[in-house]
Amino acid sequence: MRTLTIVLSLALAIVAGCGPKKTASPGTQPQPKTEAMTNLPKLWDFWATWCGPCKEMKPTIEALEKEYEGKIEIKSIDVDQNKDLAQKFKVEAIPTLVFLDAKGNELSRIVGLVPKDTIVGRFKTHGFIQ
């Protein structure tokens, strides 16, 4: 049933241009740990190879990885190859950017294509940078 829900959500995302722009309030659920957790705050970019807005955002994510290396863990997560993780984070549309503290707790998320300054603004809001 969950697999069907994910498939239907992703199909809707395709039809709707990979999902609307929206932001969510900070989450209260504890988040899963991954194999390579660091003591850095995190930005996880949930994306897919077939998603146009995800492809458009890729250069921005890569630039942020270089710019904030050693300060913020930035990870791109292909939802087709990491279905369980996407499901645990309740990713319903892509691209989805999930901002996590150093312990892996979700602070907020942004769904949809956004400019670099919006992401950097969120880094500042969460105290990742000054």
Long-range contacts (C-beta under 8 A, 24 or more apart in sequence): 2-87, 3-83, 6-83, 6-86, 6-87, 9-92, 9-93, 10-48, 10-79, 10-94, 12-93, 13-51, 13-92, 13-93, 13-94, 14-50, 14-51, 16-93, 17-52, 17-53, 18-51, 18-52, 18-53, 18-54, 18-93, 18-94, 18-95, 18-112, 18-113, 19-53, 19-92, 19-93, 19-94, 19-95, 19-96, 19-111, 19-112, 20-93, 20-111, 20-112, 21-110, 21-111, 21-112, 21-113, 21-114, 22-110, 22-111, 22-112, 23-108, 23-109, 23-110, 23-111, 24-108, 24-109, 24-110, 24-111, 25-108, 26-106, 26-107, 26-108, 27-105, 27-106, 27-107, 27-108, 27-109, 29-106, 30-105, 31-88, 31-89, 31-100, 31-104, 31-105, 31-106, 32-85, 32-88, 32-89, 32-104, 33-104, 34-85, 34-104, 37-104, 38-73, 38-102, 39-102, 40-70, 40-71, 40-72, 40-73, 40-102, 41-72, 41-73, 41-99, 41-100, 41-101, 41-102, 41-123, 41-126, 41-127, 41-128, 42-72, 42-73, 42-74, 42-75, 42-98, 42-99, 42-100, 42-101, 42-102, 42-104, 43-72, 43-73, 43-74, 43-75, 43-97, 43-98, 43-99, 43-100, 43-119, 43-123, 44-74, 44-75, 44-76, 44-77, 44-89, 44-97, 44-98, 44-100, 45-74, 45-75, 45-76, 45-77, 45-95, 45-96, 45-97, 46-77, 46-79, 46-86, 46-89, 46-91, 46-94, 46-95, 46-96, 46-97, 46-98, 47-76, 47-77, 47-78, 47-79, 47-94, 47-95, 48-78, 48-79, 48-80, 48-94, 49-78, 49-80, 51-94, 51-95, 53-94, 53-95, 53-112, 53-113, 54-94, 54-95, 56-113, 57-95, 57-113, 57-114, 60-115, 60-116, 60-119, 63-116, 64-116, 64-119, 64-120, 68-123, 68-128, 68-129, 71-128, 71-129, 72-123, 72-128, 72-129, 97-122, 99-123, 99-126, 99-128, 101-126
